[in-house]
Amino acid sequence: MYLTAEVKKGIFEKHGKSEHDNGSPESQIALFTLRIKHLTDHLKENKKDNATRRSLVLLVGKRRRLLDYLKKKDIERYRAIIKELNIRK
C-alpha cells in the first residue's frame, strides 16, 4: 500500500503543526497531493479505469476548495504551501 501510517505521520509532521495535526489545511492539502500523484500514475498505466478517474477529479476539487479557503483566510500560508508542494494554479 502506498499510504501507510508512517507516510501519513511524516506528511503531518512536515506540513502540520505536529505529527497528530491532521486537520490543518496545509496537512490535508499535502495528503491530497500525494494521493493525486498516486492516482495520476495509476491512470497513466490504466487508461480505461473510469472509476479512478472520477475519484481523481473529485480529489482535485477537494484540494482546490481547501486551497481557496486558505487563500481567503491567510494568503501567506497559501503561498507557502503552493511553493512547497509545487502546485500550479
Secondary structure, DSSP 4 states (H G I P E B T S, - for coil): --S-HHHHHHHHHHHSSSTT--SSHHHHHHHHHHHHHHHHHHHHH-TT-HHHHHHHHHHHHHHHHHHHHHHHH-HHHHHHHHHHHT---
